[in-house]
Every structure is written in C-alpha cells, then in structure tokens.
C-alpha cells in the first residue's frame, strides 16, 4: 500500500508540473530587411537586427507588436549582424519603444546614429566566432563574425564539389556583408541557423569542404533569399524562411537553389516576390504578405524533441513538422 501511495503521489506531482515551454521565433516583416525575435523557454529574449530607419518608426512599431504577441516587454539581447540600413537602421527607433539590456555586434566602425543609440545601453559586447550568447535553456553559437568563421570539426559536405569562389574584391565580396554575424540556435534536437547576409565566399568558408555549422531543421535564407551556391544544401534544412520584401530578395535564381535543397519540405516567405511568378514563389498559404504593407509575421514554435510548428499570422495557416 505504501509503495502504491508513493507511486500515486509521484504521478500526481508530475501531472502538476508545468509543461516544458517551447522556443518561439518571430520573423517580423520589415520590408526586406531583417528583424527576428527569439524567445527562449526561460522567457529570455534575443532580437536579431532592427530593420530600417525612418518611415515614422514603422519597423520599431512592428517589432513592438510582435513582442507584445510574445508577451515580451523588454529585450535581454540585441544582436546587430552588420551595419547596412536594413539591419541596423531601426535601432534608434527600437530603443524608443523597448528597453534593451545588452547589445552585441562584430565591432568595426559604427554608423553615427547607431553609436549614439547604443551608448545608452548598459552592456555592449563585440562577438567572435565560437562564442556563446548566454540565454538560459538555449545553446546559441556565433558561427561567423567580422569576416571570420568558427573553427571546429565539421561534417563532409558533398555539395561543395564544383562550386568555385568568387574573385576576391568582386561584386558583394567587399563592404559590410562579409562581416555579418551568423548564429546557430539550438533547443535540444532542434537547430536553427541565421547567417544574415554573409557572401558567397563566406558561405563556402563556413560550409566547405566540411559544414562547420551542422545540419539544420530551420534555415533563414541568407541575403533575404538572394543567390547562394548549392553548398547550402549541406545544411539539409527541413524548412527555409525567406525574410524578403515585395521588391527585395527571393530572387528567382536564389529561390530555385533554395527549393532544390534535398529533403526540403517547404519555403515560407514574408512577402510575395514581384520579380518572380508562381514558379518562383511559394503557395499563397506560406506567404505572410501576398500584398505590400500588410505587416504580417511568421511564427515558429520549436520543441526540444526537434518537432516544430510554423504559423502564418495573416491567415493562421499552420503546419507542424514532426520530430525525426
């Protein structure tokens, strides 16, 4: 009888324990820039980039709306991946509507408006590849920063064969994009990768001949869905998110490379890309903003098992991807 009571009490106690919370990720529409809100099971928060400046503080208000939906009133960390206006420009406006405790970036020469804004933040840290962002319940690793990538054993990437680097100094291989900070965020078996706007050559350095980032469940397409090499197929994502605008990103050539990734189940987009037709855009149910200026977001909820659910806030279309 005593043994039975012990088992019964243990069972009741377990039933009363709160269910483990999920990792939540909000892909916010900033019209082809980036702003991604990460909410850990512990309730701690990380915002990756803050969208554009101007527009009457439009992007800051959209971030605030997503934060409210997530039950968030302040940000523990703001990570600025690089200093193009569509990523860093909204920081001054953001600080007018949400408090930020810590700011992270790759260092270098700061834009004047950004430098003035972050001077008000209590803590500022320059990140390097291999560092961790200390958010309870998550494993967040910096994999690229300031033109460098993480140095650790990777897994062989068969899709590097035949892919050639661009000539140094050509096209987009100079300036801000090669400096961009990239992260891999893990909750148990679930893995999400956001490499911001790293360039073709920086992708190859990270992924070839070995993939140092590891395989992903969820991937935020680099360059807002612009051109990437087939080397990204080594990431083996089940779902790719494109944070494009109506007239920026999700280029037909880039979209086709993403769609051809072996094992990919879906591409979800923040906008219908006007440069492409039905052949190079996802079905309407996977697009948050089929018309301009709707300001809808995409939400992902991930479990430690590796299962995750994606929701289109516009139409409430939901798809769950079971753990593998």
C-alpha positions in Angstrom: 0.0 0.0 0.0 2.8 2.4 0.9 4.6 1.7 -2.4 1.4 2.4 -4.2 0.9 5.7 -2.5 4.4 6.8 -3.3 3.9 6.0 -7.0 0.5 7.7 -6.9 1.9 10.8 -5.3 4.8 10.9 -7.8 2.3 10.6 -10.7 0.1 13.4 -9.4 3.2 15.6 -8.8 4.4 15.1 -12.3 0.9 15.9 -13.6 1.0 19.2 -11.7 4.4 20.3 -13.1 4.1 22.9 -15.8 4.8 21.6 -19.3 8.1 22.5 -20.8 7.9 25.7 -22.8 8.9 25.9 -26.4 11.4 28.1 -28.2 9.5 30.8 -30.1 10.8 32.7 -33.1 9.1 35.6 -34.8 10.1 36.6 -38.3 9.0 40.2 -38.4 8.1 42.0 -41.7 10.5 44.9 -42.1 10.0 45.1 -45.9 13.1 43.1 -46.9 15.4 43.9 -44.0 15.8 41.7 -41.0 14.3 41.6 -37.6 13.9 38.2 -35.9 12.7 37.9 -32.3 13.8 34.8 -30.3 12.1 34.0 -27.1 13.6 31.2 -25.0 11.7 28.7 -22.9 13.0 30.6 -19.9 11.4 33.8 -21.2 14.7 35.5 -22.0 14.8 37.3 -25.4 17.2 37.9 -28.3 16.3 40.3 -31.1 18.5 39.9 -34.2 18.6 43.2 -36.1 16.0 46.0 -36.1 15.1 46.7 -39.7 15.2 50.1 -41.5 15.4 53.7 -40.1 12.7 56.2 -40.9 9.2 55.5 -42.1 7.9 57.1 -38.9 9.4 54.4 -36.8 7.5 51.7 -38.8 9.9 48.8 -38.1 10.2 49.5 -34.4 6.4 49.5 -34.1 6.2 46.2 -36.0 8.8 44.7 -33.6 6.9 46.0 -30.6 3.7 44.4 -32.0 5.4 41.0 -32.3 7.0 41.4 -28.9 3.6 42.1 -27.4 2.2 39.0 -29.1 5.1 37.0 -27.5 4.4 38.6 -24.0 7.7 40.4 -24.2 8.1 43.9 -22.7 11.9 44.2 -22.8 14.8 42.7 -24.7 17.7 40.9 -22.9 19.9 41.0 -26.0 20.0 42.9 -29.3 22.3 41.3 -31.9 23.2 43.6 -34.8 24.6 41.4 -37.5 26.1 44.2 -39.6 25.7 47.9 -40.4 23.6 48.0 -43.5 20.5 50.2 -43.0 18.0 47.3 -43.4 19.6 45.6 -40.4 20.9 48.4 -38.1 19.0 51.4 -39.2 16.0 50.8 -36.9 18.0 50.6 -33.7 17.4 54.2 -32.6 13.7 53.9 -33.1 13.7 50.5 -31.4 15.2 51.9 -28.2 12.3 54.4 -28.1 9.7 51.6 -27.7 11.6 48.7 -26.0 14.2 48.6 -23.3 17.4 46.6 -24.2 19.8 45.3 -21.6 22.7 44.1 -23.8 23.9 44.9 -27.3 26.1 42.6 -29.4 27.8 43.3 -32.7 31.0 42.5 -34.6 32.8 45.7 -33.8 34.4 47.7 -36.5 33.4 51.3 -37.5 29.9 52.1 -36.2 27.4 54.3 -38.1 27.0 57.5 -36.1 23.3 57.1 -35.3 23.9 53.5 -34.1 26.9 54.5 -31.9 24.8 57.3 -30.3 21.9 55.0 -29.6 23.8 52.1 -28.1 25.7 54.4 -25.8 22.6 54.3 -23.7 22.5 50.5 -23.4 24.0 49.1 -20.1 26.2 46.4 -21.7 27.9 46.3 -25.1 30.0 43.3 -26.3 31.9 42.5 -29.5 31.3 38.9 -30.5 33.7 36.5 -32.2 33.1 33.1 -33.8 32.8 30.3 -31.3 31.3 32.4 -28.5 28.0 31.7 -26.9 25.2 34.1 -26.2 24.2 33.2 -22.6 20.4 32.6 -22.8 19.1 30.0 -20.3 17.7 26.9 -22.0 19.2 27.6 -25.4 22.6 26.9 -26.9 23.4 29.9 -29.2 26.7 29.8 -31.0 28.3 32.6 -33.0 29.5 30.9 -36.3 30.5 34.0 -38.3 31.6 37.5 -37.4 33.9 40.2 -38.8 34.8 38.1 -41.8 35.8 35.0 -39.9 34.1 31.7 -39.2 34.0 29.2 -36.4 37.0 26.8 -36.3 35.8 23.3 -35.4 35.5 19.9 -37.0 32.5 19.8 -39.4 30.7 17.2 -41.4 31.6 16.4 -45.0 29.6 18.4 -47.5 29.2 16.6 -50.8 27.5 19.6 -52.4 30.8 21.6 -52.4 32.0 19.7 -55.4 32.4 22.0 -58.4 31.5 25.2 -56.5 34.1 27.9 -57.2 34.7 31.0 -55.0 34.1 34.5 -56.5 37.2 36.5 -57.3 38.3 38.5 -54.2 37.0 42.1 -54.4 34.3 41.2 -56.9 30.7 42.2 -56.5 29.4 41.7 -53.0 32.6 40.3 -51.5 33.6 43.6 -50.1 32.0 46.0 -47.6 29.6 45.1 -44.8 28.1 41.8 -45.9 31.2 39.7 -45.5 31.4 41.0 -41.9 28.0 39.8 -40.9 27.4 37.9 -37.7 25.8 34.4 -38.1 24.3 32.2 -35.4 23.1 28.7 -34.8 20.4 28.4 -32.1 19.7 25.0 -30.5 17.0 23.7 -28.2 17.6 20.0 -27.6 17.5 18.4 -31.0 16.1 21.4 -32.8 18.6 23.6 -34.7 18.0 27.0 -36.4 20.6 28.8 -38.5 20.6 32.6 -39.3 23.7 33.7 -41.2 22.4 37.1 -42.1 23.9 38.5 -45.3 27.2 36.6 -45.5 28.5 36.4 -49.0 29.1 33.5 -51.4 32.7 33.2 -50.4 32.0 33.4 -46.7 29.3 30.7 -47.1 31.9 28.5 -48.8 34.4 29.2 -46.0 31.8 28.1 -43.4 30.4 25.1 -45.3 33.2 23.7 -47.5 34.7 21.2 -47.7 33.2 20.5 -44.3 30.0 22.0 -42.9 31.1 23.6 -39.7 27.6 24.9 -38.9 26.0 21.4 -38.8 22.6 20.3 -40.2 19.6 22.5 -39.5 15.9 22.0 -39.1 15.1 25.6 -39.8 17.1 28.0 -42.0 16.8 31.7 -42.6 17.9 32.2 -46.1 21.0 34.4 -46.5 20.6 37.7 -48.4 16.9 37.6 -48.0 16.7 34.7 -50.4 19.3 36.1 -52.9 21.8 34.0 -54.7 23.6 31.2 -52.8 25.6 28.2 -54.1 24.4 24.6 -53.8 26.9 24.3 -50.9 24.0 25.4 -48.6 22.3 22.1 -49.4 24.7 20.5 -46.9 22.7 22.3 -44.2 19.8 20.0 -45.0 17.0 22.2 -43.7 13.5 20.9 -43.5 12.1 24.4 -43.7 13.5 27.6 -45.1 12.2 31.1 -44.2 12.9 34.0 -46.6 12.7 37.4 -45.0 12.2 39.2 -48.3 10.2 42.3 -49.3 7.9 42.6 -52.3 10.7 44.1 -54.4 13.8 42.9 -52.5 15.0 39.3 -52.0 13.6 36.0 -53.0 15.2 36.4 -56.4 14.1 33.7 -58.9 17.6 32.2 -59.2 18.1 32.2 -55.4 14.6 30.8 -54.8 15.3 27.9 -57.2 18.6 27.0 -55.4 16.7 27.0 -52.0 13.8 25.0 -53.3 16.1 22.3 -54.8 17.8 21.6 -51.4 17.4 17.8 -50.9 14.9 17.0 -48.1 13.4 20.5 -48.0 9.8 20.3 -47.2 8.7 24.0 -47.5 9.8 27.5 -48.1 7.8 30.2 -46.1 8.1 33.8 -47.3 7.4 37.1 -45.6 6.4 38.6 -49.0 5.3 37.5 -52.4 8.3 38.4 -54.6 7.1 40.6 -57.5 10.2 39.7 -59.6 9.1 36.1 -59.8 5.9 34.4 -60.8 4.1 31.4 -59.5 7.1 29.2 -60.3 9.5 31.0 -58.0 7.2 31.9 -55.1 5.6 29.6 -52.6 1.9 28.8 -52.5 -0.1 31.7 -51.0 -0.7 29.9 -47.7 3.0 30.0 -47.0 3.4 33.8 -47.7 2.7 36.2 -44.8 2.2 39.2 -47.1 0.9 38.5 -50.6 0.3 42.2 -51.0 2.5 45.1 -49.8 2.2 46.9 -46.4 0.3 44.2 -44.6 3.0 43.9 -41.9 2.2 40.2 -41.0 4.8 37.9 -39.4 5.7 34.2 -39.4 6.0 32.5 -36.1 7.8 29.2 -35.3 7.4 27.2 -32.1 10.0 24.5 -31.5 10.2 21.7 -29.1 13.4 20.0 -27.6 12.4 16.8 -29.5 13.1 18.6 -32.8 9.4 19.0 -33.7 8.3 22.5 -34.7 5.3 24.3 -35.9 5.1 27.2 -38.3 2.2 29.7 -38.3 1.4 32.3 -40.9 -0.1 35.1 -38.8 -2.0 36.6 -41.7 -4.3 33.6 -42.4 -3.4 31.4 -39.3 -2.3 28.6 -41.7 -0.3 26.2 -39.5 2.0 23.3 -40.3 3.7 21.0 -37.8 6.9 19.2 -38.7 7.2 16.1 -36.5 10.5 15.2 -34.8 12.8 12.9 -36.8 
